[in-house]
Amino acid sequence: MKNDIISFFAGVGGIDLGFEDAGEYQTKYANEFDKNAQHTFELNFEKRGTYLDRRDIKEVTPEDIREQTTDANVLLAGFPCQPFSVAGFRKGFQDKRGDLFFETQRIITSIQPKVVFLENVKNLVTHDHGNTFKVIREFLVHSGYYIKWKVLNAKEYGNIPQNRERIYVVGFKDVEAFNNFEFPDKIDLTTKLTDIIDFDATLDETTKFGDKLDERFFYRENKQTFYPKLVEEMTSSDTVYQWRRQYVRENKSGVVPTLTANMGMGGHNVPLILTNNGEIRKLTPREAFNAQGYPQDYELPTDSSLSALYKQAGNSVVVPVISRIAQKITGALEHGNSDLSLPEVDNKFSIIYTKMLGRMAGESYPVKWYESKELADSEIKNRSVADDLPLFEDQDVFNAIKRGGNYEFYSVAG
């Protein structure tokens, strides 16, 4: 029996696709506000039986979700990264501002899925001096989730030739499932650039992936003012280049540089290749989706603009990385009792254990809840909770993130 998924900020469904490819999951409900992404998502997931909610997440109620599934085991969210005011955060966990993460948290605490899966940019950890991720981590853990996080690179964990680092956060309601979950190990990169990019096709030809190459993809003399710089610097058909506003950058690692939402639009971070017949062009939308590990049967709308498709690819995820994490989650769920309810934590303060393995990996979980912050603080200072780990206040956490290194500590949230 498959685990039902509910998906927020679903984009074009890359995270959902990764979970479904893992074999034990099906997205029953998805929420996405961008019209172009909605179009691509629906083209691919309507036939899978997924209900697409096109409204702003702020309008979504738990009852809306339960109309599609009463057994939502997994919640997915690739929410935008937003800063949280330290001063505002000190108002406590009753502060219900309109930030998109808090909207996600509202759904989490009501639906109470067995697993929460979050994906974001690598810099989420250090964003706003570390406060953004601290808020996210403490909200999830204070609610009763046991979480692990790690930054993974697509070229090392997905067998996809793209230099793409993203942070993945996995939370479990049950401590046994948490204890049995580990992120996947690194794997060899065997997928070549020629497996995802057609270096042979030229103007008015169709690439081996099905894209018709017209003049929109090619850079020409008298068409781009920086064209002479491209000709001077782009000398190999075995690599991918980028135009970086003022200069050409070659990717020395033999992979596609990190795809961005504005790629292919004539400005910053445009991935370029020198074809085998000496022409300079940008990647096609299909090649961009290939660099995210999407399968060939994933449909791209023929009535969408190039800019919309490039944006969707750049905002998406590397599907095989997601799939490998989902397989690890499947194994973890075989342990423990994942049907537990979250604890009642309103108006309470929690002691949270955190282990930071450098800036880019770690784990956090709740130790105990108290009626006041003073009582929680005293429990740590009196060594009543377990061991002699230090109590970290906000600034201690920010300093640890700034310095890097490994840390174990307690903190109090509520």
N, C-alpha and C positions, 0 to 999 in steps of 0.2 A: 504494500500500500504506500502510495507516494505521500510525501509531506507537502501540505498546502503552503504556498508562498503568498505573502502580500508584499508589494513592491512600491516604494516611494522614490520620487525623483528618478523615475525608471529610464528616462532618456529613450534610446532606441532598443533597450532590452538586453544590453550586454551582460549585466550581472545575472538577470533571469536566465539567459541562454546558457551561461556557464553552469548555473545550478541544475537546470533541466538536463544538460548534457551529462551531468554526473550520475543521472539515472534514477534518483530517488525523490525528485521534486517536480512540482508543477505550479506555475504562477496562476492563481485564481483571480487575484485582484491587483491591478497596477494603477498608479496615479502619476500623471505627467501633464504639466501645464503648457509646455512649448508646443505650438501647433505643428511645426514641421517634424519634430520628434514624434508627436502623436501619430502622424501619418505613417511614418516608417515603422513604428512599433505595431500599429494596428495591421499593417500589411503582412507582418510576420507572425503576430501572436493571436490574431482573431481566430485563425484556423487551429490554434492550440487550445482554444476554449478560455482564453484570458479575457476578463472584463476590464476595459480601460476607462478609468475615471479621469475626465479631462479638466476637472475643477482645480482651483487653488487648494493646496493641502489644508489651509486654514478653514475651509468650508466642509471638510470631510469629518464625519462623525464615526465613532466605532460601530454604530448601527448600520451605517452605509456599507462598511466592510463585512459585517456579519451577514448581510443579505447575499454576499457572494461566497462566503465560507464561514462556517462556525468552528473550524478546526485549523486556524492559522498557526502553523508550527514554526514558521520562519518569517522574519521581517527583514527585508532588504532596503537599504537606503544609501544612495550616493549623493547625499545632500551637499549644497554649496557651503563653502567655508566662510563663516562670518565671525567677526570679533565679538567678544562679550566684554562689557565694561566690568572691570574689577569692582568698582564702587557699586555698580548695580547688582553684581553677583552677591555682594555681601548682604543684600536684602534677604538672602536665604532662598531655599528651594521653593518657596511659595511665589517667587517672582515669575509671573507669567507674561513675559514680553513676547513680541511677535516674531522672534527669530525662528528660522526654519528648523533648526535642531530641536527647539522646544516643542514645535508642532509634531515632530517625529516622536519625541519623548512622550508627548500626550497620548499618541496612539499606542506606543509601547506599553505604557503602564495600564492602559485600559484593556488591550487585547492580550497582553502577557504571553507572547510567543515563546516557544522553547529556546529559540535561537534568534539573536539579533546580529545582523551582519552589516557593517558600515564600511564604505570605501571613500577615500578622499585623496587629495594631493599629499605628497610627501611632507610638504612644509606645514601641514596641519599641526604637527607636533611642536614646532617652534613658533607658530603663528601668534602674534600679539604677545611675544616674550614667553610663550608657553601657556598663557591663560586660556586660550580657546580650547585646547585639548584637555586641559585640567578640568574645565567646566563639563565638557562632554563625558569624560571618564568618571567624574564624581557623580554626575546625575545618574548615569547608568548603574554604577555600583551601589549608590545610595538606594536605588530602587530595588536592589536585590540580585543584580546580575554579576556573574563572575566573568571577567573579560581578559582576553589576551589581544595584543596588537603587535604588528610587525610591518616594516616597510619591505616590499618585495619588488625586484626589478624583472620586467617581462623577459628579458634576454637570459636571465638566470633561472627563472622559475616557470616559464611558460613555453619554452622552445620557440619563441617568436623573436625575430631579429629587429627589435625596437628597444631603445634605451628609455624605458618608461618605469619610473619608480612611483609606487603608490602605497599608501598606508591602508591596511586592512585591520578592522576591529571585529572580533568575534566574541559574543557574550552568550553565556548559558545560564539558565535558571538553576540547574542542578550542578552541584560541586563535583560529582563523579564524572559527568560528561566533560566538565571543564578540565579536570585532572587528566582525562584521556585524550584531550585534543592537543595536537601540535601542528604548527604550520608545516607545509611540505618542504622537503629538502630541495636543494639546488639540483638541476638537471643539465645535461650537456645541451648546447645549442647546435642542432643539426639542420634546422631550417635555414636555407640560404636566401639571400636577397632575390636571386632569380626565381625562387619559389613563390614570391609574393609580388614581384615587379617584372614587367615585360620590357626588357632592354632592347628588344629587336623590332617591335612594331614602330611604324613611322606614320606620318601624316596620312589621314583618311583610311588608315588600316584599323582593324579591330584587334585589340590585345587578346592574348590567350585567356584572359579573364572575362572578356565580353564587352569591354568599353570601346566605343568608337572614338578614335583620336582625331579631333578637329583642331583648328588653330587656337582655340581657347587654352589648350594645354601647353602650347609651345612658346618659347621666348625667342624673340627675333631682334635683329638689328633695326634700329629706328622705332621699335615697339616698346622696349624698356630702356630707360636712360642708362641703367647700370649694366646693360648687356655686354659691353666690352670687358667689364670686370669678370663676368661669368665665363666668357671665352678664355680669358687669361688664366683663371684659377681652376676651372673645371676641366681636368685632363684625363680622368679615368672613368671607365664605364663599369667599374667593379665596386662602386661605393655610392653613397647618397650625400648630397651637399645641401646646404641651407643658405638662403639669402638673408642676412641679418642686418637689414636696413643700410648698413654702410660697408659691409664686407661679406666675403664668401667663406663659409665654414665647411670643411670636409669632416665627415664623421670617420675618425680614425679606427673605430672599433668594428667597422664593417657591418653596421646595423643602421636602421632608420633612426634618426634623432627623434626625440619626444614629439609626438604629434600634438598640435594645439588647435584650438577652435578657429583661429584665424588663418590657418594654413591654406595655401592655394588661392588666396584672395589678393595677391599682388603686393603684400606688405611684409610683415615680420615673420620669421620662422618658416618660410616656404620651403618644403622639401623638394629638391631638384635632382634630376639625373642627367647624365650624358649618355644618350642612346648609343648603340653599337654602330649606327651610321652617322654619328657626330652631331646630332641635334640635341638641343637642351629643352627639356620639358619638366613640368611638375607631375607629381603622382596623380593618377586618376582617383575618383572617389572609391572605386572598387579596390584599387591598390592600397588606399589608405585604410579601408576596412580589413583588407588582408593583413596589414601591419598590426591590426588589433586582434588578429586570430579568428575573425568571423569566418564561418564556413561558406563555401561557394553557393550553397542553396539559400543563403540569407538574401532576401530581395531588397534591392534599393529602388525607390520609386522613380519611375522615368519622368514623372511630372514635377519633380522637385528641382530647385536650382542647384548649381554646383556649390555655391557658397553654403547653402543649407546642408548639403550632404557632407561637405568638409567639416563644418561645425559639429555635426552629429558624430562623425568619426573622431574628431579631436577631443570631444567631451566624453567619449565612451571609455570602455575598459578593455583590457586584454582578456578575452574570453577563456583561453586555456588556463590562465592563472586562477581565475575564479573557479573553474571546474575542479582544479586540483585541491583548492581549499575546501570546496563543497564535499569532495570525497572524504577528506579528513573529518569534516563535521559529521558525515554519515556514520563513520566509525565511532566517533565520540558519543553519539546519541544511543548507541547500543548499550551504554553503561548508565546506571543510575535511574532515577525517577524524574523524567522531564515533565511530568504532568503536575508538578508542584505549583502552588500559587505563590505569587510574590508576597512578601511580608507587608503589613500595614506600617507605612513609614511616615505618614503625614505628621508634621509637627515634632518629628524626632530627629536626633542627631546620630550619625553613624561613625564608627571607627573603621577606616579603610586601610587595608594593607596594600602597598604598592612595591613592586620590584621593577626598576628601570635598568635594562640592559643596553647601555648607551642611550642615545636619543631615539633610536628607531625600533625598539622592541621592548616589550615588558608585559606585565600583568598586574591586575588589581582585583581585589574582592572584598566584600563586606565581612567584618569581624563580629560586630555587635551593634545594636541600636540602643540609644539612651534618651531620656526625657529632656536632657539639657546638654549644651556644649560643655559647660563647666564639669559636669559629671564625666563626660567622655574624655576630656582633657586630663582629669585627675586619674582616671583609670590607666591612661598611658604613662603618666608621670610616676605613678605608684607601681608600675610594672605589673598591673593586675591582669592585663590581657594575654600575656604570654611571655615575651622575651624582652630584651633590652634595646629594641630598635628605637631610633629617635622619632620624636614628633615633629613633623614638618609643617610649618605654616606656609601661607601663600608664597612669600618671598623665598623661602627655602627651596620650594619646588622650582620656581623660576630660575634660581641660581644653579640648581642641579642640571636643568635643561641647557642653560647657557654654557656650563662647564663641560657637559658630556660626562661619560663614565658610568659606572654601575652604582646603583643605590638601592637600599631597602629601607622603607620607612612607613610610619603610620601618619595618617592625617585625619582630621575630623571634618565632616560635611553635614550640612543640614540647614 
